[in-house]
Amino acid sequence: MTTTLSIAYSVELLGLQAQLVRIEAHLSGGLPQFSIVGLASGAVREARERVRAAIETAGFRFPQGRLTVNLAPADLPKTSGHYDLAIALAILAAAGDIDGKVLNNWLVFGELSLTGDLLPLPRAAALGISVVDRGVRGFDQQAARFSSQPRLLFPLVNAHDLYLLKDEPTVACVEGLGQAVKGLRGTKPFGSLVMPSDRGDRGDRGDQGDRDTQNKQPVAAGKEDAIACAQWSAIYGQDEAKEAALIAATGLHNLLLMGPPGVGKSMIAHSLNGLMPSLAPSQSREVQSIHALSGSGGSAGSIALRPDARLPCLPPFRAPHHTASAVALVGGGQPVIPGEVSLAHRGVLFLDELPEFGRSSLEALREPLETGEVHVVRMRTRLSLPARALLVGAMNPCPCGYYGASSGPKLCHCSSEQVQRYRMRLSGPLLDRFDLALLLSRQSPSAITRPAPADSDAAGLYKATRLRIQRARQRAEDRQGCANAHLTPEQLLAQAGLFSEQARYLLRQFMNASGNSLRVHDRLLRVALTVADLEEAATVEPAHMAKAIEMRRGLDRPDAIKALA
């Protein structure tokens, strides 16, 4: 028996970066033996039996002899079952059933069933979008070729998840091993990313394909807007807090809401992602890939989609429970999956009952909130994940929640030591990450019981509010290429000419009276810039700066703010 060697290619994800994996199938004479090497996890090593059964049930002959499959590079952990199809095709190429040169032109993904059909891949969107948008890193020249001209082969059952790549002509789909072999031989073309519902028929997937598509139908845009409008319109009173939400949604400024139970903190937080502008196509792909990396699929059910373009419409909203660990918030595990701050990328991360979160969990958020990235370092893994989320925190003023109440049925019985201990759960560096901080008070019965606006009026007001935010956000994008909260110190210095001398004098007076850090100084500049953008002002005036300072009164000394009156 002659010795043969064939090569197929796939990738392993390190965060959202695709690392090239070369699958080498070496067939030689000797007693029948099938082994997989190359730092493979249990799921990959078990591919031996899946691949053997799939090859035989698909109508091919499994080669006899000593078969060794090497997954290179050897020091990169391989953790997923998506190598099954690549391994099977490499084996068939070594046996002479397909041309190995044709196989070398594709990045192959797919988990095989024992029948030879391909099963859905939870991370298909992350794999495809990462390769197309970020390229492929690798140890040979193939990586550069795949980065410039990617050709990807996926299971057809993942067509819905990959629909964002429908304009990529080199992304193909197959039902199973048999169709993959026919496509590589050129006897039957590969399938495209056209959905069965788009074709108006069931195609080759049968009734199950229709059921899968129906189960993943996106939320209608009109219904999506109606829900967001209802959330915003249900907030009675709290005009100042709603204004702060407006500023936060425009400039992506972190917001802290403090007040007794029932004043609307959670309602304001839940309405924020509805106020924010819809995601651009490139942002949609990035968000979907992160959600797919976590195993949530990244399509309908985890993020809202546009029915026409199948793009995420609203920014994501995440609200983890206060018992969440540091790993749950920033990411980790084996394999590493994104945490809540990455899943909220380009959206809202809402932490209700902020002081109840573990101290270590909150402190782990400090770096991601500042840099917009999470760097996960483990013994065998080093990767980065995007984490540019708008943080909204909500907390009570004291353990019982009714601090300062001197009358009424709800009186505060917390001692000063208890109040101080409660507030000390939040460190100063963490509080410095908040641009806006407001103290909310209970509304009068007249404000709560006033007649609700008509549906048409509420919808019109909500639409006008979103349009105002969109215009202000676009001004910032045209001026500096990012939201105001994401301005680097160098970019902020470049915008120095937009601040009037009177506004700068007011800021200096406040900084001298409050004793805040330079980080707070820069954050006030960014918030004042957002206030000016909302008012479509050419320069930042003292009124804009005073508004930015007033919106931080929940964190600063009252005497420092009163001194500016």
C-alpha positions in Angstrom: 0.0 0.0 0.0 1.4 3.4 -1.0 1.7 6.2 1.5 -0.6 9.2 0.8 -1.0 12.5 2.5 -3.9 15.0 2.0 -4.6 18.3 3.6 -7.8 20.2 4.5 -8.2 23.5 6.4 -10.5 24.8 9.1 -10.1 27.4 11.9 -10.1 27.7 15.6 -11.5 30.8 17.2 -9.5 32.8 19.7 -12.1 35.3 20.7 -13.2 36.7 17.4 -9.9 36.0 15.7 -9.7 33.0 13.4 -6.6 30.9 13.7 -5.9 28.6 10.8 -5.9 24.8 11.5 -4.4 22.4 9.0 -5.9 19.0 9.0 -3.3 16.4 7.7 -4.5 12.9 6.9 -1.7 10.4 6.5 -2.5 6.9 5.2 0.1 4.2 5.1 0.2 0.4 5.2 0.0 -1.7 8.3 -2.6 -2.9 10.7 -5.8 -0.8 10.6 -5.5 2.1 13.1 -7.1 5.5 13.3 -5.6 8.2 15.6 -6.1 11.9 15.9 -3.2 14.1 17.3 -2.7 17.8 17.8 -3.9 18.8 21.3 -7.5 17.7 20.5 -10.2 17.9 23.1 -12.5 15.0 23.9 -15.1 16.2 21.5 -12.5 16.2 18.7 -11.0 12.9 19.6 -14.4 11.3 19.5 -14.6 12.4 15.8 -12.9 9.1 15.0 -16.1 7.1 15.4 -18.4 9.8 14.0 -16.3 10.2 10.9 -15.9 6.4 10.3 -19.7 5.8 10.5 -20.5 8.9 8.4 -18.1 7.8 5.6 -19.6 4.3 5.5 -23.2 5.3 5.7 -22.7 8.0 3.0 -21.7 5.2 0.6 -17.9 5.5 0.7 -15.3 3.0 1.7 -13.3 3.8 4.8 -9.6 3.2 3.9 -7.8 0.3 5.4 -4.4 0.8 6.9 -2.7 3.0 9.4 -4.5 6.4 9.4 -3.1 9.4 11.3 -4.9 12.7 11.4 -2.8 15.7 12.6 -4.4 19.0 13.6 -1.7 21.6 13.3 -0.4 23.7 15.0 0.2 21.3 17.8 0.2 23.8 20.6 -3.3 25.3 19.8 -6.2 23.6 21.7 -8.9 22.3 19.4 -12.2 22.3 21.2 -15.1 21.9 18.8 -16.8 19.2 16.8 -16.8 21.5 13.7 -13.7 19.7 12.4 -15.6 16.5 11.6 -16.3 17.4 7.9 -12.8 18.6 7.3 -11.3 15.4 8.8 -13.7 13.2 6.7 -12.8 15.0 3.5 -9.1 14.9 4.2 -9.4 11.1 4.7 -11.4 10.6 1.5 -8.8 12.7 -0.4 -6.0 10.5 1.0 -8.0 7.5 -0.2 -8.3 9.0 -3.7 -12.0 9.6 -3.7 -11.6 13.4 -4.2 -8.9 15.7 -5.5 -6.8 17.0 -2.7 -5.8 20.1 -4.6 -9.5 21.2 -4.8 -9.9 20.5 -1.1 -7.1 22.9 -0.3 -9.1 25.9 -1.6 -11.8 25.7 1.2 -12.1 26.3 4.8 -14.4 23.5 6.0 -16.8 23.5 9.0 -19.3 20.9 10.0 -20.2 18.3 12.7 -21.2 15.0 11.2 -24.0 12.7 12.4 -23.7 9.0 12.0 -25.9 9.2 8.9 -23.5 11.5 7.1 -25.7 14.5 7.5 -24.4 17.8 9.0 -25.7 19.0 12.4 -26.2 22.7 13.3 -23.1 24.5 14.5 -23.8 26.9 17.5 -20.9 29.1 16.5 -21.4 29.1 12.8 -22.0 32.9 12.6 -18.9 33.6 14.7 -16.8 31.4 12.5 -17.9 32.8 9.2 -18.1 36.5 10.2 -14.7 36.4 11.9 -13.0 34.9 8.8 -14.6 37.3 6.4 -14.3 40.5 8.5 -11.1 39.9 10.5 -9.1 37.5 8.3 -7.2 34.4 9.2 -4.0 34.2 11.2 -1.7 31.2 10.6 1.7 29.7 10.3 1.9 29.2 6.5 1.0 31.1 3.3 -2.5 29.6 3.2 -3.6 31.9 6.0 -2.8 35.0 3.8 -4.6 33.5 0.9 -7.7 32.6 2.9 -7.7 36.2 4.4 -7.8 37.8 0.9 -10.0 35.2 -0.8 -11.9 33.2 1.8 -13.9 30.2 0.6 -16.0 28.7 3.3 -18.1 25.5 3.4 -20.8 25.3 6.1 -23.8 23.1 6.9 -27.0 24.1 5.2 -28.9 24.0 8.5 -26.8 27.1 9.5 -27.9 29.2 6.5 -30.1 31.4 8.7 -27.2 32.2 11.0 -25.0 33.0 8.1 -27.4 35.2 6.2 -25.4 38.3 7.0 -22.8 36.8 4.6 -25.3 36.4 1.8 -23.3 38.9 -0.3 -20.2 36.8 -0.1 -20.1 34.6 -3.2 -17.5 32.2 -1.7 -19.7 31.0 1.2 -21.4 27.7 0.3 -23.5 25.3 2.2 -24.0 21.5 2.0 -26.5 19.1 3.6 -24.0 16.3 4.4 -20.8 14.5 3.5 -22.2 13.1 0.2 -23.1 16.6 -1.2 -19.7 18.0 -0.1 -17.9 15.3 -2.1 -20.1 15.8 -5.1 -19.5 19.6 -4.9 -15.7 19.1 -4.7 -15.8 16.7 -7.7 -17.8 19.3 -9.6 -20.8 16.9 -10.2 -23.3 18.9 -8.1 -23.0 22.6 -7.2 -22.9 23.6 -3.6 -25.9 25.3 -2.0 -26.1 29.0 -1.4 -27.2 31.1 1.6 -30.6 31.7 0.1 -33.1 30.9 2.8 -35.9 28.3 2.1 -38.5 31.0 3.0 -36.9 33.3 0.4 -37.0 30.7 -2.3 -40.7 30.1 -1.7 -40.2 26.3 -1.5 -38.8 23.7 0.8 -35.8 23.0 -1.4 -33.8 20.0 -0.4 -34.3 20.3 3.4 -37.9 19.0 3.6 -40.4 19.8 6.2 -37.8 20.1 9.0 -36.1 23.0 7.1 -39.4 24.9 7.1 -39.9 24.3 10.8 -36.4 25.5 11.6 -36.9 28.7 9.6 -40.3 29.4 11.2 -38.9 29.0 14.6 -36.3 31.7 13.9 -38.5 34.3 12.4 -37.3 37.8 13.5 -39.4 40.3 15.4 -41.2 42.6 13.1 -39.8 46.1 13.0 -43.2 47.7 13.7 -43.7 45.6 16.8 -40.1 46.2 17.9 -40.6 50.0 17.7 -44.0 49.8 19.5 -42.5 47.9 22.4 -39.7 50.5 22.7 -42.2 53.4 22.4 -44.4 51.9 25.1 -41.4 51.5 27.5 -40.4 55.1 27.1 -44.0 56.5 27.3 -44.7 54.6 30.5 -42.2 56.7 32.4 -44.2 59.4 34.2 -42.4 62.4 35.5 -38.7 62.1 36.2 -38.0 64.6 33.5 -34.4 65.1 34.6 -33.7 61.4 34.6 -35.2 61.1 31.1 -33.0 63.9 29.9 -30.0 62.1 31.4 -31.1 59.0 29.5 -31.2 61.1 26.4 -27.6 62.2 26.9 -26.5 58.7 27.7 -28.1 57.2 24.6 -26.5 59.9 22.4 -23.0 60.0 23.7 -22.9 56.4 25.1 -22.1 57.8 28.6 -22.3 55.5 31.6 -25.3 56.3 33.8 -25.9 55.7 37.5 -29.5 56.0 38.9 -30.0 56.3 42.6 -33.3 56.4 44.4 -35.9 54.5 46.5 -37.8 51.5 45.1 -40.4 52.2 42.5 -39.2 55.6 41.1 -38.6 54.2 37.6 -34.9 53.3 37.6 -35.4 50.0 35.9 -37.9 51.4 33.4 -35.4 54.1 32.3 -32.7 51.6 31.9 -34.8 49.2 29.9 -35.8 52.0 27.5 -32.2 53.0 26.6 -31.4 50.6 23.9 -34.7 51.5 22.2 -33.6 55.1 22.1 -30.2 54.3 20.6 -29.8 54.4 16.8 -30.0 51.1 15.0 -26.8 49.2 14.3 -25.0 49.6 11.1 -24.5 46.5 9.0 -20.8 46.1 10.0 -21.8 46.5 13.7 -24.6 44.0 13.2 -22.2 41.4 12.0 -19.8 42.0 14.9 -22.7 41.8 17.5 -24.0 38.6 15.9 -20.6 36.9 15.9 -20.2 37.7 19.6 -23.6 36.2 20.5 -22.8 33.1 18.3 -19.5 32.7 20.1 -21.3 32.4 23.4 -23.5 29.6 22.0 -26.7 31.7 21.9 -26.9 31.6 18.1 -26.6 35.3 17.5 -29.8 35.5 15.5 -33.5 35.6 16.4 -34.1 35.2 20.1 -30.9 36.9 21.3 -30.9 40.1 19.3 -33.6 41.9 17.4 -33.5 41.5 13.6 -34.9 43.4 10.6 -37.2 41.2 8.6 -36.1 42.7 5.3 -32.4 42.5 5.7 -32.0 40.1 8.6 -29.8 42.5 10.4 -29.9 43.2 14.1 -32.0 46.3 14.5 -31.8 47.5 18.1 -28.6 47.3 20.1 -28.4 44.4 22.5 -29.6 44.8 26.1 -28.2 42.6 28.9 -29.3 42.6 32.6 -27.4 39.9 34.6 -28.5 39.1 38.1 -26.5 40.5 41.0 -25.2 37.0 41.9 -23.2 36.9 38.6 -19.6 36.1 39.1 -16.6 38.0 37.6 -16.2 35.3 34.9 -19.9 35.7 34.0 -19.5 39.4 33.6 -16.1 39.6 31.7 -15.9 36.2 30.1 -13.8 33.0 30.7 -14.3 29.3 31.0 -12.8 26.5 28.9 -13.3 27.2 26.0 -13.5 30.9 26.7 -17.0 32.4 26.1 -17.9 36.1 26.2 -19.2 37.6 29.4 -22.1 39.9 29.8 -20.0 43.1 29.1 -19.1 41.6 25.7 -22.6 40.4 24.9 -23.7 44.0 25.6 -21.2 45.3 23.1 -22.6 48.3 21.2 -25.6 48.1 23.5 -26.6 48.4 27.1 -25.3 46.6 30.2 -27.8 47.1 33.0 -26.7 46.2 36.6 -29.6 46.5 38.9 -29.0 46.6 42.6 -25.4 47.6 41.9 -24.0 47.4 45.4 -25.3 43.8 45.7 -22.9 42.6 43.1 -19.7 41.0 44.4 -16.8 43.5 44.9 -14.5 41.4 42.7 -17.1 41.2 40.0 -17.6 44.9 39.8 -13.8 45.6 40.0 -13.3 43.3 37.0 -15.4 45.7 34.9 -13.1 48.7 35.5 -10.6 47.9 32.7 -13.3 46.9 30.0 -15.3 50.1 30.8 -12.2 52.2 30.2 -10.6 50.4 27.2 -13.7 48.9 25.5 -11.9 45.4 25.4 -11.7 42.4 27.6 -8.3 40.6 27.7 -8.7 37.0 28.9 -5.5 35.3 29.9 -5.4 31.7 30.8 -2.7 29.0 31.0 -3.2 28.0 27.4 -5.3 30.9 26.1 -4.8 34.6 25.4 -7.5 36.5 23.6 -9.3 39.8 23.4 -13.0 40.4 23.1 -14.8 43.7 22.3 -16.7 45.2 25.3 -17.8 48.7 24.2 -21.1 48.7 26.2 -23.1 51.5 27.8 -23.2 50.7 31.5 -26.3 51.6 33.5 -26.3 51.1 37.2 -29.2 51.3 39.6 -29.1 51.4 43.4 -31.0 52.4 46.5 -29.6 55.2 48.7 -29.4 52.9 51.7 -30.0 49.2 52.6 -33.7 49.6 53.1 -34.1 52.0 50.2 -35.9 54.9 51.9 -33.0 57.0 53.1 -34.0 60.6 53.8 -37.8 59.9 54.1 -39.1 61.8 57.1 -42.8 61.2 56.6 -45.1 58.7 55.0 -45.6 55.0 55.5 -42.0 54.1 54.5 -39.4 55.5 56.9 -35.7 54.8 56.9 -34.4 53.1 59.9 -30.8 52.6 58.7 -28.1 54.0 60.9 -25.4 56.3 59.4 -22.9 53.4 59.7 -25.1 51.1 57.7 -25.6 53.7 55.0 -21.9 54.4 54.8 -21.1 50.7 54.7 -23.7 50.1 52.0 -22.3 52.9 49.8 -18.7 51.9 50.4 -19.4 48.6 48.5 -18.7 50.7 45.3 -15.1 51.8 45.0 -14.1 55.3 44.0 -12.4 54.1 40.7 -15.5 52.3 39.7 -17.7 55.4 40.4 -15.3 57.4 38.3 -16.4 55.3 35.3 -19.9 56.9 35.5 -20.4 60.1 33.5 -23.9 60.7 34.7 -25.3 60.1 38.2 -28.7 61.2 39.4 -30.7 61.1 42.6 -34.4 60.2 41.7 -37.2 61.0 44.1 -40.7 59.8 44.4 -43.2 61.5 42.1 -46.3 63.2 43.3 -49.7 61.3 42.9 -50.7 64.0 40.3 -47.8 63.2 38.1 -48.5 59.5 38.2 -52.3 59.7 37.7 -52.3 62.2 34.9 -53.9 61.0 31.7 -51.6 59.1 29.4 -50.9 60.7 26.0 -52.7 59.3 23.0 -51.0 56.6 21.1 -50.3 58.8 18.2 -48.9 61.6 20.4 -46.7 59.1 22.2 -45.4 57.6 19.0 -44.7 61.0 17.5 -42.8 62.1 20.6 -40.8 58.9 20.7 -40.0 59.2 17.0 -38.9 62.8 17.4 -36.7 61.9 20.4 -35.0 59.1 18.5 -34.4 61.4 15.5 -32.9 64.0 17.8 -30.5 61.4 19.2 -29.6 60.1 15.8 -28.8 63.6 14.5 -26.6 64.4 17.5 -24.8 61.0 17.2 -24.2 61.6 13.5 -22.7 65.0 14.3 -20.2 63.4 16.6 -19.4 60.6 14.1 -18.8 63.2 11.3 -16.6 65.3 13.5 -14.4 62.6 15.1 -15.5 59.2 13.9 -16.9 57.9 17.2 -19.3 58.6 20.0 -18.3 61.3 22.5 -17.8 58.9 25.4 -15.2 57.0 23.3 -13.0 60.0 22.6 -9.4 59.2 23.6 -7.5 61.9 25.5 -5.7 62.8 22.2 -8.9 63.1 20.3 -10.4 65.2 23.1 -7.5 67.5 23.0 -8.0 67.9 19.3 -11.5 69.2 20.0 -10.3 71.9 22.4 -11.4 74.6 20.0 -15.0 73.7 20.5 -15.0 74.7 24.2 -15.5 78.4 25.0 -13.3 80.0 27.5 -16.3 80.6 29.8 -17.1 76.9 29.8 -13.5 76.0 30.6 -13.5 78.5 33.5 -16.7 77.0 34.9 -15.1 73.5 34.7 -11.9 74.7 36.5 -14.0 76.2 39.3 -15.9 73.0 39.7 -12.7 70.8 39.8 -11.1 73.1 42.4 -14.2 72.8 44.6 -14.8 69.1 44.2 -11.3 67.7 44.2 -12.2 65.1 41.5 -9.7 63.3 39.4 -8.5 64.2 35.9 -10.6 61.3 34.6 -13.7 63.1 35.8 -12.4 66.3 34.2 -12.3 64.6 30.8 -15.6 62.9 31.3 -17.3 66.2 32.0 -15.8 67.6 28.7 -17.3 64.6 26.8 -20.7 65.0 28.4 -20.8 68.8 27.7 -19.9 68.0 24.1 -22.9 65.7 23.9 -25.2 68.3 25.4 -24.0 70.8 22.8 -24.6 68.2 20.0 -28.2 67.6 21.2 -28.8 71.3 21.1 -27.0 71.5 17.7 -24.7 74.2 19.1 -21.5 75.0 17.2 -19.5 75.4 20.5 -19.7 74.3 24.1 -21.0 77.1 26.2 -21.2 77.5 30.0 -24.9 76.3 30.0 -23.8 73.0 28.4 -21.0 72.6 30.9 -23.3 73.5 33.8 -25.7 70.8 32.6 -22.9 68.2 32.5 -21.8 69.1 36.1 -25.4 69.0 37.3 -25.9 65.5 35.8 -23.1 64.3 38.2 -24.6 65.6 41.4 -25.3 62.1 42.6 -21.5 61.5 42.9 -20.1 64.9 43.8 -20.2 66.9 47.0 -23.3 69.1 47.2 -21.3 72.1 48.3 -19.2 71.9 45.2 -22.2 72.1 43.0 -23.9 74.8 45.1 -20.8 76.9 44.8 -21.4 77.3 41.1 -25.0 78.5 41.5 
